Amino acid sequence: MKQRSFSPIAEGPIPLMAPAAVFLAVFFLVPLAYVGWMSISQPVVGLQNFGRLLHSSLFASVLYQTFRTAFLVTALALLFAYPLAYAAANGSKRFATFLLTVVALSFWTSYLVRTYAWMVILGNQGPVTALLSWLGFDPAPKLLFTTFSATLAMTHALIPFMTMSLYSVMKRIDPLYVRAAESLGASPRRAFLTVYLPLSAPGIVNGCTLVFISCLGFYVMPVLLGSPRDQMIAGIIGDQIEQTLDFGLGSAISIVLLGLTLAVYALYNRFFGLDRLWAGGDR
Amino acid sequence: MNPFVRALALLIAFFVAAPMFIVIPMSFSSAASLTFPPPGYTLANYINFFSDPNWTEPLINSVIIGLGTVLVTLCLAIPASFALVRHIFFGRGLFNLLIMLPMIVPTIVMALGYYMYFGQLRLVQSYLGVVLAHSCIAMPMATLILTAALKGFDRSVERAAMNLGASPFTTFRLVTFPILRPAFTVAGLFAFIASFDEAVIALFISGRDRATLPRQMFNAVRQEADPTISAASSFLFLLVLAGVCVWLAPQFVRRRSGTTRQPLENGATNTAAAAS
């Protein structure tokens, strides 16, 4: 007789996984595949949509703008998040709780709320412009609806992701290593650079990957705060839906964005393994 | 710790927190434009937010769609997590990838896909369409939370119940479910927030009839004409502020009594880093 399984609801995994698998196939994979199909069939079957992108100098500058912003935001977010995560992982418990609360507050606040806040702060009648005029800039430089405002807002929005990735790795670094280096004669600077920094590298890689990918496909902030002339790739996909109604071209641009995103994931997977990315550096 | 690092961390924490607090004074501003500091103070924005159908309807729609998303997501993600943690089967890796895929594919790509696909199925401008799309988006987070909790579940309590004569269903109802209820609650909460905060897909498929709050806010920010957005922003921010305080309070109490945090909370905060 076959040994009885102790699975409590149903025998075997198929009835458990089938609903989710069918649901995602019908309501996720099919619409995704539909984008792929539209990109090569609208208005006629063929690769002409991709050809148009390949020969478009506008699309080239959009790609350039997207990558430049993504790299800049990733670097800035790392620069801001690293000291924050370091202090949270190595400071007193009270200080750590305070810092992590601030990060959580930002993490859970809607992008639209933060976008609105930046419009007030950087607007023509806002505090930063007032400060600049008071300092003698006349006329005060235009801050809102520029690449600067979009980059600043995106960096601010993604710092929590970066901090959490760094913190989850840093809190597992044994402080004895750094103390050992220092007792062996290394200066605090050297102990940090040769011991702590390399040990925190998995958190840096995870955080940068997540932030970079989020940046590539960011829609809300670049569209609402950025310069209409220097759009990013997600913004021009939105334009195809709202304005030009060119679904073939919009789908082709979407496929390019998807391909770029998957390439970053594949690169990460090749060197580190995807399951680590979402486990926040666990295992 | 080095006092310089401490000061730097405080400065960065100020940069992270301060910009969001500006929405609170703005919400009481009497000016129609984005003037800061406000020239005068009034409650008009809040009165408008809670009485103008242009704002109350999206708020109600968002709650309805959020609750629908919680229901669909949990019904699918709970069994899926049991399959992933308790069984080894052909195609398990592929199934796991399928569940994580909505977190990988950029939302704007899916917004275009849903716009065209649901347009054909006549699901644009309906509750159902947005709930179906948001359930896909909420699935990865919910599954990550549930599988993390399930991995730490001691199955010998189930075996004990069955040894004592409980049927599999009774075992689930009286043993498995009560133990995992906190994880189900957290997963449901994440699903609700994923839907309630989602702006891009809702922007393109909810339409004017079933507009969600993020869609209404997006349009208000874009048009810069309706100062009610300040009350909406402040309302959402205060909700988060209250939520963070509620989440912190038991931690302080527990620290005083000397017990450690529960493993589930750790799992949830870890996986929260991956939400997008």
Chai-1 contact restraints between the chains, C-beta under 6 A:
chainA,res_idxA,chainB,res_idxB,connection_type,confidence,min_distance_angstrom,max_distance_angstrom,comment,restraint_id
A,F6,B,R159,contact,1.0,0.0,6.0,A-B,restraint_1
A,P8,B,E158,contact,1.0,0.0,6.0,A-B,restraint_2
A,P8,B,P168,contact,1.0,0.0,6.0,A-B,restraint_3
A,P8,B,T171,contact,1.0,0.0,6.0,A-B,restraint_4
A,P8,B,F172,contact,1.0,0.0,6.0,A-B,restraint_5
A,P8,B,T176,contact,1.0,0.0,6.0,A-B,restraint_6
A,I9,B,F172,contact,1.0,0.0,6.0,A-B,restraint_7
A,P13,B,A83,contact,1.0,0.0,6.0,A-B,restraint_8
A,P13,B,H87,contact,1.0,0.0,6.0,A-B,restraint_9
A,P13,B,F89,contact,1.0,0.0,6.0,A-B,restraint_10
A,L16,B,P79,contact,1.0,0.0,6.0,A-B,restraint_11
A,L16,B,F82,contact,1.0,0.0,6.0,A-B,restraint_12
A,L16,B,A83,contact,1.0,0.0,6.0,A-B,restraint_13
A,M17,B,A80,contact,1.0,0.0,6.0,A-B,restraint_14
A,M17,B,A83,contact,1.0,0.0,6.0,A-B,restraint_15
A,M17,B,F95,contact,1.0,0.0,6.0,A-B,restraint_16
A,P19,B,L76,contact,1.0,0.0,6.0,A-B,restraint_17
A,A20,B,L76,contact,1.0,0.0,6.0,A-B,restraint_18
A,A20,B,A80,contact,1.0,0.0,6.0,A-B,restraint_19
A,F23,B,L76,contact,1.0,0.0,6.0,A-B,restraint_20
A,L24,B,L98,contact,1.0,0.0,6.0,A-B,restraint_21
A,F27,B,L132,contact,1.0,0.0,6.0,A-B,restraint_22
A,F27,B,C136,contact,1.0,0.0,6.0,A-B,restraint_23
A,F28,B,P102,contact,1.0,0.0,6.0,A-B,restraint_24
A,F28,B,C136,contact,1.0,0.0,6.0,A-B,restraint_25
A,P31,B,G113,contact,1.0,0.0,6.0,A-B,restraint_26
A,P31,B,Y114,contact,1.0,0.0,6.0,A-B,restraint_27
A,P31,B,Y117,contact,1.0,0.0,6.0,A-B,restraint_28
A,L32,B,G113,contact,1.0,0.0,6.0,A-B,restraint_29
A,Y34,B,G113,contact,1.0,0.0,6.0,A-B,restraint_30
A,Y34,B,M116,contact,1.0,0.0,6.0,A-B,restraint_31
A,Y34,B,Y117,contact,1.0,0.0,6.0,A-B,restraint_32
A,V35,B,L112,contact,1.0,0.0,6.0,A-B,restraint_33
A,V35,B,G113,contact,1.0,0.0,6.0,A-B,restraint_34
A,F80,B,I12,contact,1.0,0.0,6.0,A-B,restraint_35
A,P83,B,L8,contact,1.0,0.0,6.0,A-B,restraint_36
A,P83,B,A9,contact,1.0,0.0,6.0,A-B,restraint_37
A,L84,B,A9,contact,1.0,0.0,6.0,A-B,restraint_38
A,L84,B,I12,contact,1.0,0.0,6.0,A-B,restraint_39
A,A87,B,V5,contact,1.0,0.0,6.0,A-B,restraint_40
A,A87,B,A9,contact,1.0,0.0,6.0,A-B,restraint_41
A,N90,B,M1,contact,1.0,0.0,6.0,A-B,restraint_42
A,G91,B,M1,contact,1.0,0.0,6.0,A-B,restraint_43
A,L99,B,A13,contact,1.0,0.0,6.0,A-B,restraint_44
A,V102,B,A13,contact,1.0,0.0,6.0,A-B,restraint_45
A,V102,B,V16,contact,1.0,0.0,6.0,A-B,restraint_46
A,V102,B,A17,contact,1.0,0.0,6.0,A-B,restraint_47
A,A104,B,V244,contact,1.0,0.0,6.0,A-B,restraint_48
A,L105,B,V244,contact,1.0,0.0,6.0,A-B,restraint_49
A,S106,B,V16,contact,1.0,0.0,6.0,A-B,restraint_50
A,W108,B,V240,contact,1.0,0.0,6.0,A-B,restraint_51
A,T109,B,M20,contact,1.0,0.0,6.0,A-B,restraint_52
A,T109,B,F237,contact,1.0,0.0,6.0,A-B,restraint_53
A,T109,B,V240,contact,1.0,0.0,6.0,A-B,restraint_54
A,S110,B,D197,contact,1.0,0.0,6.0,A-B,restraint_55
A,S110,B,L236,contact,1.0,0.0,6.0,A-B,restraint_56
A,L112,B,A199,contact,1.0,0.0,6.0,A-B,restraint_57
A,L112,B,P214,contact,1.0,0.0,6.0,A-B,restraint_58
A,L112,B,M217,contact,1.0,0.0,6.0,A-B,restraint_59
A,V113,B,S233,contact,1.0,0.0,6.0,A-B,restraint_60
A,V113,B,L236,contact,1.0,0.0,6.0,A-B,restraint_61
A,V113,B,F237,contact,1.0,0.0,6.0,A-B,restraint_62
A,T115,B,V221,contact,1.0,0.0,6.0,A-B,restraint_63
A,Y116,B,V221,contact,1.0,0.0,6.0,A-B,restraint_64
A,Y116,B,I229,contact,1.0,0.0,6.0,A-B,restraint_65
A,Y116,B,S233,contact,1.0,0.0,6.0,A-B,restraint_66
A,A117,B,P19,contact,1.0,0.0,6.0,A-B,restraint_67
A,A117,B,M20,contact,1.0,0.0,6.0,A-B,restraint_68
A,A117,B,I22,contact,1.0,0.0,6.0,A-B,restraint_69
A,A117,B,V23,contact,1.0,0.0,6.0,A-B,restraint_70
A,M119,B,L34,contact,1.0,0.0,6.0,A-B,restraint_71
A,V120,B,I22,contact,1.0,0.0,6.0,A-B,restraint_72
A,V120,B,M26,contact,1.0,0.0,6.0,A-B,restraint_73
A,V120,B,L34,contact,1.0,0.0,6.0,A-B,restraint_74
A,V120,B,F36,contact,1.0,0.0,6.0,A-B,restraint_75
A,I121,B,P19,contact,1.0,0.0,6.0,A-B,restraint_76
A,G123,B,L34,contact,1.0,0.0,6.0,A-B,restraint_77
A,Q125,B,T35,contact,1.0,0.0,6.0,A-B,restraint_78
A,G126,B,F36,contact,1.0,0.0,6.0,A-B,restraint_79
A,P127,B,F36,contact,1.0,0.0,6.0,A-B,restraint_80
A,I159,B,V16,contact,1.0,0.0,6.0,A-B,restraint_81
A,M164,B,A273,contact,1.0,0.0,6.0,A-B,restraint_82
A,S165,B,A273,contact,1.0,0.0,6.0,A-B,restraint_83
A,S168,B,N270,contact,1.0,0.0,6.0,A-B,restraint_84
A,S214,B,S276,contact,1.0,0.0,6.0,A-B,restraint_85
A,G217,B,P106,contact,1.0,0.0,6.0,A-B,restraint_86
A,G217,B,I108,contact,1.0,0.0,6.0,A-B,restraint_87
A,Y219,B,I108,contact,1.0,0.0,6.0,A-B,restraint_88
A,Y219,B,V200,contact,1.0,0.0,6.0,A-B,restraint_89
A,V220,B,A199,contact,1.0,0.0,6.0,A-B,restraint_90
A,L224,B,V221,contact,1.0,0.0,6.0,A-B,restraint_91
A,A234,B,I108,contact,1.0,0.0,6.0,A-B,restraint_92
A,I237,B,I108,contact,1.0,0.0,6.0,A-B,restraint_93
A,I237,B,L112,contact,1.0,0.0,6.0,A-B,restraint_94
A,I241,B,L112,contact,1.0,0.0,6.0,A-B,restraint_95
A,I241,B,Y115,contact,1.0,0.0,6.0,A-B,restraint_96
A,I241,B,F204,contact,1.0,0.0,6.0,A-B,restraint_97
A,G250,B,L112,contact,1.0,0.0,6.0,A-B,restraint_98
A,S254,B,V109,contact,1.0,0.0,6.0,A-B,restraint_99
A,S254,B,L112,contact,1.0,0.0,6.0,A-B,restraint_100
A,L257,B,P106,contact,1.0,0.0,6.0,A-B,restraint_101
A,L258,B,V109,contact,1.0,0.0,6.0,A-B,restraint_102
A,T261,B,P106,contact,1.0,0.0,6.0,A-B,restraint_103
A,W278,B,A274,contact,1.0,0.0,6.0,A-B,restraint_104
A,G280,B,N270,contact,1.0,0.0,6.0,A-B,restraint_105
A,G280,B,A273,contact,1.0,0.0,6.0,A-B,restraint_106
